[in-house]
Amino acid sequence: MPELSPDAPPPWSHPVRTAELATRKPNRFDLKPDAQTRAAIAAWAGITALPALRLRGMLTPKGRSDWLLEADFDAEVEQPCVVTLSPVHTSLHETVTRRYLADMPEPEGEEVEMPEDDTAEPLPAAIDLAAVALEVLELALPLYPRAEGAELGEKVFTQPGATPLRDEDTRPFAALRSLIERGKDGDDGEK
């Protein structure tokens, strides 16, 4: 991910003020950024292209002042292969759930354990639906995309006259395997 200045605005924003939402029924939304915004998001996310991105769902009131966000996230991304640098196209599909709580307790102390419910967040004055989509995109992107059939291969480096050390030789049971193979080659089963 590229380093962004903390003061830099996000590449996409769609805030919804909770005070303006209907409180007796679900508030539906369907967000799809235009091509220029998708290009800005791709640059922000450090990917080659973002042909499609969509966040569709609803914000539902829960109780007197809490909100539940339920949505489906879909995106098509293009990233360079980590081996060949050829384009890798990936379809991302995620189910998104966030609970915005008006009275969420503040964590106390220097060290805080992660809560079991990672969907709960403090209720802001405005819920930025685009920020939710950007967060889901960041977390769903493949870390090491590979083109079909791309393999790392093996590089062998050694000093002249020395036996090269290969990846296979560094595996935990490589020495045991060589002992067994030597035993098979030099031993006919007689002791």
C-alpha positions in Angstrom: 0.0 0.0 0.0 1.3 3.5 -0.7 2.1 5.7 2.2 -0.6 8.4 2.5 -0.4 11.5 4.5 -2.8 11.5 7.5 -4.1 14.8 6.2 -4.8 13.5 2.7 -8.5 13.1 1.9 -9.6 9.5 1.0 -10.0 8.9 -2.8 -13.8 8.4 -2.3 -16.2 9.6 0.3 -20.0 9.2 0.7 -21.0 10.3 4.2 -24.6 9.7 5.4 -25.7 11.7 8.4 -27.4 9.4 10.9 -29.7 12.3 12.1 -31.2 12.5 8.5 -31.9 8.8 8.1 -35.4 7.2 8.4 -35.7 5.7 11.9 -38.6 3.4 11.3 -37.4 1.5 8.2 -34.2 0.3 6.5 -32.3 3.0 4.5 -31.2 1.3 1.3 -28.1 2.3 -0.6 -26.3 1.2 -3.8 -22.9 2.9 -4.4 -20.8 2.5 -7.5 -18.0 5.0 -8.1 -17.5 6.4 -11.6 -14.4 5.5 -13.7 -12.4 8.5 -12.6 -13.0 7.7 -8.9 -12.2 4.0 -9.5 -8.9 5.1 -11.1 -8.1 7.2 -8.0 -9.0 4.3 -5.7 -6.7 2.0 -7.7 -3.8 4.4 -7.3 -4.6 4.7 -3.6 -4.7 0.9 -3.1 -1.6 0.3 -5.1 -3.3 -1.9 -7.8 -3.2 -1.6 -11.6 -6.9 -1.1 -12.2 -10.3 -1.3 -10.6 -12.8 -2.1 -13.4 -15.8 -2.4 -11.0 -16.6 -1.7 -7.3 -20.1 -1.8 -5.7 -21.4 -1.6 -2.1 -25.1 -2.4 -1.9 -27.1 -2.8 1.3 -29.0 -1.0 4.0 -28.6 0.9 7.2 -31.3 -0.2 9.7 -32.1 1.5 13.0 -31.7 -0.7 16.1 -33.2 0.5 19.3 -33.3 4.3 20.0 -29.9 5.3 18.6 -27.9 2.4 17.3 -27.6 1.4 13.6 -26.9 -1.8 11.7 -25.1 -1.8 8.3 -25.5 -4.9 6.2 -24.1 -4.9 2.7 -22.7 -6.9 -0.1 -19.3 -5.7 -1.5 -18.3 -6.7 -5.0 -15.2 -5.6 -6.9 -13.1 -6.6 -9.9 -9.4 -5.8 -9.5 -6.3 -6.0 -11.6 -2.9 -6.5 -9.9 0.5 -7.4 -11.2 1.6 -11.0 -10.7 4.2 -11.3 -8.0 6.3 -13.7 -10.2 5.8 -12.5 -13.8 4.3 -9.0 -13.4 1.6 -10.0 -15.9 -1.9 -8.7 -15.0 -4.0 -10.9 -12.6 -7.7 -10.3 -12.5 -9.6 -11.1 -9.3 -13.3 -11.0 -8.4 -13.9 -10.0 -4.8 -17.1 -10.7 -3.0 -17.6 -9.9 0.7 -20.5 -9.7 3.1 -20.2 -6.6 5.3 -21.7 -6.1 8.7 -21.1 -3.1 11.0 -23.0 -2.2 14.2 -22.8 1.4 15.1 -23.4 1.8 18.9 -24.2 5.2 20.5 -23.1 4.0 23.9 -20.0 1.9 23.0 -17.7 1.7 26.1 -14.3 3.2 25.7 -11.4 0.8 26.2 -9.4 1.5 29.4 -5.8 0.9 30.2 -2.6 0.9 28.1 -3.1 -2.7 26.8 -6.5 -3.5 25.4 -7.7 -6.9 24.2 -9.6 -7.1 20.9 -13.3 -7.6 21.5 -15.0 -10.8 20.4 -17.4 -8.8 18.3 -15.3 -7.0 15.7 -18.4 -5.6 13.9 -19.2 -3.0 16.7 -18.0 0.6 16.3 -18.8 3.9 18.0 -21.6 5.7 16.3 -20.3 8.7 14.4 -22.3 11.8 13.4 -22.0 10.6 9.8 -21.3 7.1 8.5 -19.1 7.2 5.5 -20.3 4.3 3.3 -17.4 4.8 0.8 -14.9 4.5 3.7 -16.5 1.2 4.6 -16.1 0.0 1.0 -12.4 1.2 0.9 -11.7 -0.7 4.1 -13.3 -3.9 2.8 -11.3 -3.5 -0.5 -8.0 -3.1 1.4 -8.7 -6.2 3.5 -9.9 -8.4 0.6 -7.1 -7.7 -1.9 -4.9 -10.7 -2.5 -1.5 -10.0 -0.9 0.5 -12.1 -3.5 -1.5 -12.4 -6.7 -0.2 -15.0 -9.1 -0.9 -15.5 -12.8 -2.1 -19.0 -13.7 0.9 -21.3 -14.0 3.4 -18.8 -12.6 5.9 -20.4 -10.3 8.8 -18.9 -8.4 11.4 -21.5 -9.5 14.6 -22.1 -7.7 17.9 -20.0 -7.7 21.0 -21.8 -6.6 24.1 -19.8 -5.5 27.3 -21.3 -4.3 31.0 -20.9 -4.3 33.0 -22.6 -7.0 33.8 -26.2 -6.1 31.2 -26.4 -3.3 28.0 -28.4 -3.3 25.0 -26.1 -3.8 22.5 -25.8 -1.1 19.0 -26.1 -2.6 15.6 -25.2 -1.1 14.8 -28.9 -0.7 18.0 -29.4 1.4 16.8 -26.9 4.0 13.5 -28.6 4.7 13.2 -30.1 8.2 13.4 -33.8 7.1 15.8 -33.4 4.2 18.7 -34.9 6.2 16.5 -37.9 7.3 15.4 -38.5 3.7 19.1 -38.5 2.5 20.0 -41.1 5.3 17.0 -43.3 4.3 18.0 -43.0 0.6 21.6 -43.9 1.4 20.4 -46.8 3.4 18.4 -48.1 0.4 21.2 -47.7 -2.0 23.9 -49.3 0.1 21.9 -51.8 2.1 20.0 -54.8 0.6 18.0 -55.3 3.7 20.6 -57.6 5.3 22.0 -56.8 8.8 
